[in-house]
Amino acid sequence: MIGKLAFLGGLIVAILVALIFTDSKVLPWVVGGLGVAVGILNVTEEEVKGFLLAAIGLTLALWVIGTGQPFNPPWLTSVVLYVRVFVSHALLVVALIAFFKTAKS
């Protein structure tokens, strides 16, 4: 339950940072750190494959929305960027953990 709330909270923080604190140089690090924390604390061994697949799909979709569509309003581009930062940091941590567990066995 805490992991689900942490993931939802991270998404909400990413959206709020994108909409309210657009000039901050520190808050992107906070959003990335929340992604790392969610990747470490939230994903169990049974959820790794599903999380990796879903996070890769979401990251690619966010990348296309953020870079491939020139008619997005600036606020949407900012939201997509911060959500992508959050998800990609969680994805990186889970992928590294899965990689090292696979290499160790």
C-alpha angles and dihedrals in degrees: 000000000000091000093054091049091048091053093047090045091051091052091049092049090049091053094045092048090051094050102037111023101043096150099049119121094188103048096068085062090051091051091048090048090052088052091052091049092050090048091053100039106029110047119076124199091259091054099047099095094044092045093049092050094046093044093049091050092046093047092051092047091049091048092053092047092047099045109016101054113066096188099065116121114249093249091056092049089052093048091049091050095052094044088050090051090051096046096041093053091051089046092051094052095046092046092050092048091049091047094052093045090051093047091048095054 
